């Protein structure tokens, strides 16, 4: 009888492991602040689509902005994982991340070749002054004169990679927002890439 009880307990434990859902399962990104902001702006711009100057855009600029917002909306409606950042720059990368209900968004350091764990939300990336960066797919490299933080919407699977020809950091998706020091609520320290390279990567991001 004791053996049967032990067997049944073990069987229940194994079944629970087999059917247990990952921490992000069932996550509805359409209930977050990002989704609300994107849909509100999208709806507002659609009302002036025939008169883009009312929103301060040229027709081409308005169409580009609408396309980006529609893409962000689609990401949040279809994403199955929390936002993750993949560092393919070959150097240490500053990333902004939070662990839902446990740790607020702050700056961490992600080693080259690493991706943040899906228990975390990787909200964005820190780029120091002097960085050559391409902020949009098919865009042109620009050298930053001051540090910036780029923010992605919930569910974004972002990749930062270094172009071997130009040496510029390229992003696979356009950021939803770009912050400079004094803008937004994220801390933007004054760090060079050389200083970032000396930082110990944050082990909790990849657990």
N, C-alpha and C positions, 0 to 999 in steps of 0.2 A: 504493500500500500504506500509506504513512504516513497518508494521508487516511482510509482505512478504519479504521485503529487509533484515530485521534482520534475518528472518528464513533462507534465502538463504546464507547469510554470515556465519551463524552458521553451516549450512550444509557443505559448502565448507571447513570450518575450521576442522570439524570432519572428513571429507574425507581425508584431508591432513594428519591428525594424523594417520588415519588408514593405509594409504599407505606409510607413510614416512619410509625411509630406515634408519637403525641404522648408526651411524657415521662410522662404519668399513665396511659397505656393499660395495661390489665392489672393496675392497682393493686388489691390485695385489702385493703380496709379491715377485713375481718373477722379479720385477723391482728394487728391493733394492740391497744394497751393500752386504748383507749377501748371497743372492742367487748367485750373481756374484762370490764371493769368493769360495763358496761351489762347484759350477759347474766347476770352473777353476781347483781347486785342484782335484776334482773327475776325470775330463778328463785327467789331467796330470798323476795321479796314474794308470788309466786304461791303459795308454800306456806302463807302465813298469810292468804290472801285471805278466808277465812271468819272469821278472828279478827284484824282489822286492828290492834286495840289492842296486840297482841303486838309489833308493829313501831312503835308509837307514833303510829299514824294513826287518824283517823276513817274510816268507810267511804268518804266522799266524797273525802277527801285521798288515800287509798290508790288509789282508782280513777283520780284525776288523775295520780298518780305513775306508775302502771302504763301509762297512755296515753302519757305523755311518754317513758318508757323504750322502749315498743314503737315509737314514732315514731323515736326515735334509732337503734334497732336497724335499722329499715327503711332509714333514710338510709344507714347504713354498708354495708348489704347491696346497695343499688342504685346508689350514687353512682358516677359515671363520671369525676369530676374531684376534685382535691384541694379542701379547704375554701377558700372565697373570701369576702371581705368587700366589700360594696358600700356606699360612703358616699353617702347621699342626705340628709345632715343640713344641707347648705348651709354647713358649716364644716369645718375640719380635724378629723380623727378619729384618736385614738390606737388602734392595733391591735397585737395580739400575733401575730407570724408567725415562721415558720422556713422555711428552705430545706433540704429533706431531704439529709442527709449533708454539708451545707456550712455551715449557719448555724443555731445553736440558737434557740429561741424567745426573742424579746426585743421591746421596745416600738419601734414605728415610727410614722410619721405618714402618713396617707392623705388626699390632697386631696379637697375636695368634688367629687362627681360621678365619682370614680374607683373602680375595682374592682381588687383585687389579682390579679396574674398567677397562672395556674394552675400555674406552676412552684413557687410558694410554697404553704405551708399557712398559712392565716389561722386561728389557733387561737382568737382572741377579741378583745374590745374593751375599751379603758380608758375609764372614765367618771368624771370628776372630781367632787369634792364640789360641791354646789349644782346639779347637773344634775337637771332634771325628766325622769324616764324611765319608760317602760312596759316592764317586763321580759318580759311574756308577752302573746301576742295576746289582745285583748279585755280586758286588765287595766286597772287604774286608774293614773294618773300618781302617782309618788312623788318627793319631793325627797331626793336623797342627802345625808346629813350627813357622809359621808366617801367617799373615792375607792374604787371597786370595779373589779374585772376580771371580765368574764363570759366563760366558756369554752364553745365549741361542740365537738361531736364531729366526728371525721374525716368529710370529705365534705360538711359543711354549707355551703349557699349562703346566707350571712346578709346581711341588708339592715338598715341602720340609717337611719331616715328621721325627719325632723322633722315633727310634726303641725302644720299651718299654723294651726289654731285654738287649740290648747293650748300650742304651743311645746315640747312634750315630745318627747324622742327615743323612737321606737318601734322594737322589734325584730320582725322577721317570724317568728322562731322563738324559743322559750323557751331560755335558755342551759342547758347541762348542769350547770354549776357556777357559783357566784358566790364570788369571793375578795375579802377585805379585806386591808389591809396586815398582814403577818405570817403570812398563811395561804397555803399552797401555795408554789410555788417562783418565781413570777413577781414581778418588781420592780414595785412600785406607788409611783411617785414622787408627791410632793405638787405637783400642777399644777392651775391653774385653767383653765377653757376659754379665757380670754383669753390665757393663756400658751401653750396648745396652738395657738391661732390664729397665733401668731408663729413657730411651728416651720416649718422648711423641709420640705415633704413628701419622703418617702423615695423617690427615683426608682427604686431597684432593685425596689420592689414592683410596679411596673407595666411593667417591661421585657418 
